[in-house]
Amino acid sequence: MNSATTGDPPAFGWSAYAERVNGRFAMIGLAAVLLIEVVSRDTFVHWAGLLS
């Protein structure tokens, strides 16, 4: 099975490595928001106080 990461060193700018890392953090963030909504039984924007 192939590794989820590459041997490429981290670099600035648009690269496959940067896209992979950003995608992983986006999925973690989405999972966290969904978990907050399920546990609190309220929408994230209300839970965070962004809407009254």
mmJSON file of the N, C-alpha and C atoms, coordinates in Angstrom:
{"data_MODEL":{"atom_site":{
"group_PDB":["ATOM","ATOM","ATOM","ATOM","ATOM","ATOM","ATOM","ATOM","ATOM","ATOM","ATOM","ATOM","ATOM","ATOM","ATOM","ATOM","ATOM","ATOM","ATOM","ATOM","ATOM","ATOM","ATOM","ATOM","ATOM","ATOM","ATOM","ATOM","ATOM","ATOM","ATOM","ATOM","ATOM","ATOM","ATOM","ATOM","ATOM","ATOM","ATOM","ATOM","ATOM","ATOM","ATOM","ATOM","ATOM","ATOM","ATOM","ATOM","ATOM","ATOM","ATOM","ATOM","ATOM","ATOM","ATOM","ATOM","ATOM","ATOM","ATOM","ATOM","ATOM","ATOM","ATOM","ATOM","ATOM","ATOM","ATOM","ATOM","ATOM","ATOM","ATOM","ATOM","ATOM","ATOM","ATOM","ATOM","ATOM","ATOM","ATOM","ATOM","ATOM","ATOM","ATOM","ATOM","ATOM","ATOM","ATOM","ATOM","ATOM","ATOM","ATOM","ATOM","ATOM","ATOM","ATOM","ATOM","ATOM","ATOM","ATOM","ATOM","ATOM","ATOM","ATOM","ATOM","ATOM","ATOM","ATOM","ATOM","ATOM","ATOM","ATOM","ATOM","ATOM","ATOM","ATOM","ATOM","ATOM","ATOM","ATOM","ATOM","ATOM","ATOM","ATOM","ATOM","ATOM","ATOM","ATOM","ATOM","ATOM","ATOM","ATOM","ATOM","ATOM","ATOM","ATOM","ATOM","ATOM","ATOM","ATOM","ATOM","ATOM","ATOM","ATOM","ATOM","ATOM","ATOM","ATOM","ATOM","ATOM","ATOM","ATOM","ATOM","ATOM","ATOM","ATOM","ATOM"],
"id":[1,2,3,4,5,6,7,8,9,10,11,12,13,14,15,16,17,18,19,20,21,22,23,24,25,26,27,28,29,30,31,32,33,34,35,36,37,38,39,40,41,42,43,44,45,46,47,48,49,50,51,52,53,54,55,56,57,58,59,60,61,62,63,64,65,66,67,68,69,70,71,72,73,74,75,76,77,78,79,80,81,82,83,84,85,86,87,88,89,90,91,92,93,94,95,96,97,98,99,100,101,102,103,104,105,106,107,108,109,110,111,112,113,114,115,116,117,118,119,120,121,122,123,124,125,126,127,128,129,130,131,132,133,134,135,136,137,138,139,140,141,142,143,144,145,146,147,148,149,150,151,152,153,154,155,156],
"type_symbol":["N","C","C","N","C","C","N","C","C","N","C","C","N","C","C","N","C","C","N","C","C","N","C","C","N","C","C","N","C","C","N","C","C","N","C","C","N","C","C","N","C","C","N","C","C","N","C","C","N","C","C","N","C","C","N","C","C","N","C","C","N","C","C","N","C","C","N","C","C","N","C","C","N","C","C","N","C","C","N","C","C","N","C","C","N","C","C","N","C","C","N","C","C","N","C","C","N","C","C","N","C","C","N","C","C","N","C","C","N","C","C","N","C","C","N","C","C","N","C","C","N","C","C","N","C","C","N","C","C","N","C","C","N","C","C","N","C","C","N","C","C","N","C","C","N","C","C","N","C","C","N","C","C","N","C","C"],
"label_atom_id":["N","CA","C","N","CA","C","N","CA","C","N","CA","C","N","CA","C","N","CA","C","N","CA","C","N","CA","C","N","CA","C","N","CA","C","N","CA","C","N","CA","C","N","CA","C","N","CA","C","N","CA","C","N","CA","C","N","CA","C","N","CA","C","N","CA","C","N","CA","C","N","CA","C","N","CA","C","N","CA","C","N","CA","C","N","CA","C","N","CA","C","N","CA","C","N","CA","C","N","CA","C","N","CA","C","N","CA","C","N","CA","C","N","CA","C","N","CA","C","N","CA","C","N","CA","C","N","CA","C","N","CA","C","N","CA","C","N","CA","C","N","CA","C","N","CA","C","N","CA","C","N","CA","C","N","CA","C","N","CA","C","N","CA","C","N","CA","C","N","CA","C","N","CA","C","N","CA","C","N","CA","C"],
"label_alt_id":[null,null,null,null,null,null,null,null,null,null,null,null,null,null,null,null,null,null,null,null,null,null,null,null,null,null,null,null,null,null,null,null,null,null,null,null,null,null,null,null,null,null,null,null,null,null,null,null,null,null,null,null,null,null,null,null,null,null,null,null,null,null,null,null,null,null,null,null,null,null,null,null,null,null,null,null,null,null,null,null,null,null,null,null,null,null,null,null,null,null,null,null,null,null,null,null,null,null,null,null,null,null,null,null,null,null,null,null,null,null,null,null,null,null,null,null,null,null,null,null,null,null,null,null,null,null,null,null,null,null,null,null,null,null,null,null,null,null,null,null,null,null,null,null,null,null,null,null,null,null,null,null,null,null,null,null],
"label_comp_id":["MET","MET","MET","ASN","ASN","ASN","SER","SER","SER","ALA","ALA","ALA","THR","THR","THR","THR","THR","THR","GLY","GLY","GLY","ASP","ASP","ASP","PRO","PRO","PRO","PRO","PRO","PRO","ALA","ALA","ALA","PHE","PHE","PHE","GLY","GLY","GLY","TRP","TRP","TRP","SER","SER","SER","ALA","ALA","ALA","TYR","TYR","TYR","ALA","ALA","ALA","GLU","GLU","GLU","ARG","ARG","ARG","VAL","VAL","VAL","ASN","ASN","ASN","GLY","GLY","GLY","ARG","ARG","ARG","PHE","PHE","PHE","ALA","ALA","ALA","MET","MET","MET","ILE","ILE","ILE","GLY","GLY","GLY","LEU","LEU","LEU","ALA","ALA","ALA","ALA","ALA","ALA","VAL","VAL","VAL","LEU","LEU","LEU","LEU","LEU","LEU","ILE","ILE","ILE","GLU","GLU","GLU","VAL","VAL","VAL","VAL","VAL","VAL","SER","SER","SER","ARG","ARG","ARG","ASP","ASP","ASP","THR","THR","THR","PHE","PHE","PHE","VAL","VAL","VAL","HIS","HIS","HIS","TRP","TRP","TRP","ALA","ALA","ALA","GLY","GLY","GLY","LEU","LEU","LEU","LEU","LEU","LEU","SER","SER","SER"],
"label_asym_id":["A","A","A","A","A","A","A","A","A","A","A","A","A","A","A","A","A","A","A","A","A","A","A","A","A","A","A","A","A","A","A","A","A","A","A","A","A","A","A","A","A","A","A","A","A","A","A","A","A","A","A","A","A","A","A","A","A","A","A","A","A","A","A","A","A","A","A","A","A","A","A","A","A","A","A","A","A","A","A","A","A","A","A","A","A","A","A","A","A","A","A","A","A","A","A","A","A","A","A","A","A","A","A","A","A","A","A","A","A","A","A","A","A","A","A","A","A","A","A","A","A","A","A","A","A","A","A","A","A","A","A","A","A","A","A","A","A","A","A","A","A","A","A","A","A","A","A","A","A","A","A","A","A","A","A","A"],
"label_entity_id":["1","1","1","1","1","1","1","1","1","1","1","1","1","1","1","1","1","1","1","1","1","1","1","1","1","1","1","1","1","1","1","1","1","1","1","1","1","1","1","1","1","1","1","1","1","1","1","1","1","1","1","1","1","1","1","1","1","1","1","1","1","1","1","1","1","1","1","1","1","1","1","1","1","1","1","1","1","1","1","1","1","1","1","1","1","1","1","1","1","1","1","1","1","1","1","1","1","1","1","1","1","1","1","1","1","1","1","1","1","1","1","1","1","1","1","1","1","1","1","1","1","1","1","1","1","1","1","1","1","1","1","1","1","1","1","1","1","1","1","1","1","1","1","1","1","1","1","1","1","1","1","1","1","1","1","1"],
"label_seq_id":[1,1,1,2,2,2,3,3,3,4,4,4,5,5,5,6,6,6,7,7,7,8,8,8,9,9,9,10,10,10,11,11,11,12,12,12,13,13,13,14,14,14,15,15,15,16,16,16,17,17,17,18,18,18,19,19,19,20,20,20,21,21,21,22,22,22,23,23,23,24,24,24,25,25,25,26,26,26,27,27,27,28,28,28,29,29,29,30,30,30,31,31,31,32,32,32,33,33,33,34,34,34,35,35,35,36,36,36,37,37,37,38,38,38,39,39,39,40,40,40,41,41,41,42,42,42,43,43,43,44,44,44,45,45,45,46,46,46,47,47,47,48,48,48,49,49,49,50,50,50,51,51,51,52,52,52],
"pdbx_PDB_ins_code":[null,null,null,null,null,null,null,null,null,null,null,null,null,null,null,null,null,null,null,null,null,null,null,null,null,null,null,null,null,null,null,null,null,null,null,null,null,null,null,null,null,null,null,null,null,null,null,null,null,null,null,null,null,null,null,null,null,null,null,null,null,null,null,null,null,null,null,null,null,null,null,null,null,null,null,null,null,null,null,null,null,null,null,null,null,null,null,null,null,null,null,null,null,null,null,null,null,null,null,null,null,null,null,null,null,null,null,null,null,null,null,null,null,null,null,null,null,null,null,null,null,null,null,null,null,null,null,null,null,null,null,null,null,null,null,null,null,null,null,null,null,null,null,null,null,null,null,null,null,null,null,null,null,null,null,null],
"Cartn_x":[0.85,0.0,0.896,0.497,1.279,1.106,2.131,2.096,1.195,0.574,-0.285,0.536,1.797,2.665,3.739,4.397,5.459,6.803,7.838,9.171,9.549,8.612,8.89,8.985,9.975,10.082,8.966,8.494,7.478,8.001,7.157,7.554,6.404,6.73,5.713,5.051,3.811,3.124,2.233,1.673,0.77,1.576,1.423,2.102,1.193,1.502,0.696,0.733,1.885,2.02,1.111,1.131,0.302,-1.18,-1.579,-2.979,-3.408,-2.54,-2.852,-3.025,-2.126,-2.209,-3.451,-3.727,-4.909,-6.187,-6.23,-7.401,-7.626,-6.556,-6.675,-7.196,-6.657,-7.133,-8.579,-8.979,-10.371,-11.302,-10.915,-11.745,-11.827,-10.738,-10.757,-11.68,-11.607,-12.477,-13.939,-14.254,-15.64,-16.154,-15.342,-15.742,-15.971,-15.133,-15.287,-16.59,-16.911,-18.158,-19.363,-19.331,-20.442,-20.583,-19.474,-19.514,-20.108,-19.722,-20.274,-21.781,-22.246,-23.68,-24.438,-23.87,-24.541,-24.586,-23.481,-23.408,-24.253,-24.187,-24.902,-26.349,-26.717,-28.062,-28.429,-27.448,-27.628,-26.719,-27.03,-26.169,-24.853,-23.824,-22.505,-22.511,-23.194,-23.183,-23.88,-24.906,-25.529,-24.65,-24.063,-23.184,-21.991,-21.429,-20.26,-20.632,-21.916,-22.351,-22.284,-22.227,-22.161,-23.54,-24.586,-25.969,-26.7,-27.613,-28.371,-29.522],
"Cartn_y":[-1.172,0.0,1.236,2.246,3.474,4.315,5.093,5.983,7.179,7.734,8.909,10.171,10.125,11.287,10.975,12.019,11.845,12.164,11.893,12.233,13.665,14.388,15.773,16.644,17.536,18.43,19.475,19.935,20.991,22.244,22.906,24.104,25.094,26.371,27.406,27.381,27.854,27.949,26.759,26.734,25.666,24.432,23.407,22.149,21.011,19.832,18.672,18.474,18.722,18.571,19.556,20.817,21.837,21.517,21.073,20.722,19.548,18.581,17.414,17.829,18.655,19.1,19.957,20.896,21.744,20.916,19.93,19.063,18.29,17.825,17.08,17.97,19.19,20.113,20.527,20.668,21.001,19.887,18.644,17.521,17.431,17.718,17.727,18.831,20.008,21.121,20.812,20.218,19.859,18.829,17.85,16.835,17.472,18.443,19.119,19.911,20.625,21.394,20.462,19.364,18.414,17.807,17.505,16.953,17.961,19.225,20.273,20.367,20.313,20.41,19.21,18.027,16.83,16.85,17.193,17.166,18.277,19.5,20.63,20.731,19.998,20.058,21.482,22.227,23.6,23.799,24.782,25.022,25.629,25.462,25.974,27.488,28.194,29.663,30.182,29.491,29.887,29.498,28.323,27.858,28.789,29.256,30.132,31.577,31.893,33.248,34.188,33.645,34.487,35.018,34.294,34.727,34.627,35.532,35.519,34.565],
"Cartn_z":[0.0,0.0,0.0,-0.754,-0.84,0.417,0.71,1.854,1.564,2.6,2.432,2.245,2.607,2.446,1.418,0.973,-0.011,0.618,-0.106,0.352,0.007,-0.662,-1.035,0.208,0.254,1.405,1.367,2.526,2.545,1.84,1.08,0.34,0.348,0.152,0.073,-1.293,-1.356,-2.634,-2.893,-4.1,-4.508,-4.852,-4.049,-4.309,-3.868,-4.313,-3.927,-2.415,-1.813,-0.362,0.371,-0.056,0.588,0.43,-0.737,-0.972,-0.101,0.071,0.9,2.359,2.856,4.249,4.461,3.551,3.676,3.636,2.783,2.71,3.994,4.594,5.851,6.97,7.067,8.098,7.855,6.598,6.283,6.732,6.524,6.946,8.471,9.147,10.615,11.111,10.487,10.869,10.638,9.505,9.208,10.208,10.527,11.507,12.878,13.25,14.538,14.586,13.51,13.463,13.547,12.81,12.867,14.261,14.899,16.251,17.236,17.115,17.982,17.798,16.543,16.286,16.842,16.743,17.257,18.782,19.413,20.875,21.493,20.937,21.531,21.068,20.017,19.434,19.036,18.557,18.092,16.889,16.059,14.905,15.359,14.553,14.925,15.059,14.141,14.192,15.445,15.921,17.18,18.364,18.311,19.388,19.559,18.45,18.497,18.808,18.83,19.136,17.944,16.743,15.551,15.167,15.526,15.32,16.644,16.837,18.099,18.036],
"occupancy":[1.0,1.0,1.0,1.0,1.0,1.0,1.0,1.0,1.0,1.0,1.0,1.0,1.0,1.0,1.0,1.0,1.0,1.0,1.0,1.0,1.0,1.0,1.0,1.0,1.0,1.0,1.0,1.0,1.0,1.0,1.0,1.0,1.0,1.0,1.0,1.0,1.0,1.0,1.0,1.0,1.0,1.0,1.0,1.0,1.0,1.0,1.0,1.0,1.0,1.0,1.0,1.0,1.0,1.0,1.0,1.0,1.0,1.0,1.0,1.0,1.0,1.0,1.0,1.0,1.0,1.0,1.0,1.0,1.0,1.0,1.0,1.0,1.0,1.0,1.0,1.0,1.0,1.0,1.0,1.0,1.0,1.0,1.0,1.0,1.0,1.0,1.0,1.0,1.0,1.0,1.0,1.0,1.0,1.0,1.0,1.0,1.0,1.0,1.0,1.0,1.0,1.0,1.0,1.0,1.0,1.0,1.0,1.0,1.0,1.0,1.0,1.0,1.0,1.0,1.0,1.0,1.0,1.0,1.0,1.0,1.0,1.0,1.0,1.0,1.0,1.0,1.0,1.0,1.0,1.0,1.0,1.0,1.0,1.0,1.0,1.0,1.0,1.0,1.0,1.0,1.0,1.0,1.0,1.0,1.0,1.0,1.0,1.0,1.0,1.0,1.0,1.0,1.0,1.0,1.0,1.0],
"B_iso_or_equiv":[0.0,0.0,0.0,0.0,0.0,0.0,0.0,0.0,0.0,0.0,0.0,0.0,0.0,0.0,0.0,0.0,0.0,0.0,0.0,0.0,0.0,0.0,0.0,0.0,0.0,0.0,0.0,0.0,0.0,0.0,0.0,0.0,0.0,0.0,0.0,0.0,0.0,0.0,0.0,0.0,0.0,0.0,0.0,0.0,0.0,0.0,0.0,0.0,0.0,0.0,0.0,0.0,0.0,0.0,0.0,0.0,0.0,0.0,0.0,0.0,0.0,0.0,0.0,0.0,0.0,0.0,0.0,0.0,0.0,0.0,0.0,0.0,0.0,0.0,0.0,0.0,0.0,0.0,0.0,0.0,0.0,0.0,0.0,0.0,0.0,0.0,0.0,0.0,0.0,0.0,0.0,0.0,0.0,0.0,0.0,0.0,0.0,0.0,0.0,0.0,0.0,0.0,0.0,0.0,0.0,0.0,0.0,0.0,0.0,0.0,0.0,0.0,0.0,0.0,0.0,0.0,0.0,0.0,0.0,0.0,0.0,0.0,0.0,0.0,0.0,0.0,0.0,0.0,0.0,0.0,0.0,0.0,0.0,0.0,0.0,0.0,0.0,0.0,0.0,0.0,0.0,0.0,0.0,0.0,0.0,0.0,0.0,0.0,0.0,0.0,0.0,0.0,0.0,0.0,0.0,0.0],
"pdbx_formal_charge":[null,null,null,null,null,null,null,null,null,null,null,null,null,null,null,null,null,null,null,null,null,null,null,null,null,null,null,null,null,null,null,null,null,null,null,null,null,null,null,null,null,null,null,null,null,null,null,null,null,null,null,null,null,null,null,null,null,null,null,null,null,null,null,null,null,null,null,null,null,null,null,null,null,null,null,null,null,null,null,null,null,null,null,null,null,null,null,null,null,null,null,null,null,null,null,null,null,null,null,null,null,null,null,null,null,null,null,null,null,null,null,null,null,null,null,null,null,null,null,null,null,null,null,null,null,null,null,null,null,null,null,null,null,null,null,null,null,null,null,null,null,null,null,null,null,null,null,null,null,null,null,null,null,null,null,null],
"auth_seq_id":[1,1,1,2,2,2,3,3,3,4,4,4,5,5,5,6,6,6,7,7,7,8,8,8,9,9,9,10,10,10,11,11,11,12,12,12,13,13,13,14,14,14,15,15,15,16,16,16,17,17,17,18,18,18,19,19,19,20,20,20,21,21,21,22,22,22,23,23,23,24,24,24,25,25,25,26,26,26,27,27,27,28,28,28,29,29,29,30,30,30,31,31,31,32,32,32,33,33,33,34,34,34,35,35,35,36,36,36,37,37,37,38,38,38,39,39,39,40,40,40,41,41,41,42,42,42,43,43,43,44,44,44,45,45,45,46,46,46,47,47,47,48,48,48,49,49,49,50,50,50,51,51,51,52,52,52],
"auth_comp_id":["MET","MET","MET","ASN","ASN","ASN","SER","SER","SER","ALA","ALA","ALA","THR","THR","THR","THR","THR","THR","GLY","GLY","GLY","ASP","ASP","ASP","PRO","PRO","PRO","PRO","PRO","PRO","ALA","ALA","ALA","PHE","PHE","PHE","GLY","GLY","GLY","TRP","TRP","TRP","SER","SER","SER","ALA","ALA","ALA","TYR","TYR","TYR","ALA","ALA","ALA","GLU","GLU","GLU","ARG","ARG","ARG","VAL","VAL","VAL","ASN","ASN","ASN","GLY","GLY","GLY","ARG","ARG","ARG","PHE","PHE","PHE","ALA","ALA","ALA","MET","MET","MET","ILE","ILE","ILE","GLY","GLY","GLY","LEU","LEU","LEU","ALA","ALA","ALA","ALA","ALA","ALA","VAL","VAL","VAL","LEU","LEU","LEU","LEU","LEU","LEU","ILE","ILE","ILE","GLU","GLU","GLU","VAL","VAL","VAL","VAL","VAL","VAL","SER","SER","SER","ARG","ARG","ARG","ASP","ASP","ASP","THR","THR","THR","PHE","PHE","PHE","VAL","VAL","VAL","HIS","HIS","HIS","TRP","TRP","TRP","ALA","ALA","ALA","GLY","GLY","GLY","LEU","LEU","LEU","LEU","LEU","LEU","SER","SER","SER"],
"auth_asym_id":["A","A","A","A","A","A","A","A","A","A","A","A","A","A","A","A","A","A","A","A","A","A","A","A","A","A","A","A","A","A","A","A","A","A","A","A","A","A","A","A","A","A","A","A","A","A","A","A","A","A","A","A","A","A","A","A","A","A","A","A","A","A","A","A","A","A","A","A","A","A","A","A","A","A","A","A","A","A","A","A","A","A","A","A","A","A","A","A","A","A","A","A","A","A","A","A","A","A","A","A","A","A","A","A","A","A","A","A","A","A","A","A","A","A","A","A","A","A","A","A","A","A","A","A","A","A","A","A","A","A","A","A","A","A","A","A","A","A","A","A","A","A","A","A","A","A","A","A","A","A","A","A","A","A","A","A"],
"auth_atom_id":["N","CA","C","N","CA","C","N","CA","C","N","CA","C","N","CA","C","N","CA","C","N","CA","C","N","CA","C","N","CA","C","N","CA","C","N","CA","C","N","CA","C","N","CA","C","N","CA","C","N","CA","C","N","CA","C","N","CA","C","N","CA","C","N","CA","C","N","CA","C","N","CA","C","N","CA","C","N","CA","C","N","CA","C","N","CA","C","N","CA","C","N","CA","C","N","CA","C","N","CA","C","N","CA","C","N","CA","C","N","CA","C","N","CA","C","N","CA","C","N","CA","C","N","CA","C","N","CA","C","N","CA","C","N","CA","C","N","CA","C","N","CA","C","N","CA","C","N","CA","C","N","CA","C","N","CA","C","N","CA","C","N","CA","C","N","CA","C","N","CA","C","N","CA","C","N","CA","C","N","CA","C"],
"pdbx_PDB_model_num":[1,1,1,1,1,1,1,1,1,1,1,1,1,1,1,1,1,1,1,1,1,1,1,1,1,1,1,1,1,1,1,1,1,1,1,1,1,1,1,1,1,1,1,1,1,1,1,1,1,1,1,1,1,1,1,1,1,1,1,1,1,1,1,1,1,1,1,1,1,1,1,1,1,1,1,1,1,1,1,1,1,1,1,1,1,1,1,1,1,1,1,1,1,1,1,1,1,1,1,1,1,1,1,1,1,1,1,1,1,1,1,1,1,1,1,1,1,1,1,1,1,1,1,1,1,1,1,1,1,1,1,1,1,1,1,1,1,1,1,1,1,1,1,1,1,1,1,1,1,1,1,1,1,1,1,1]
}}}
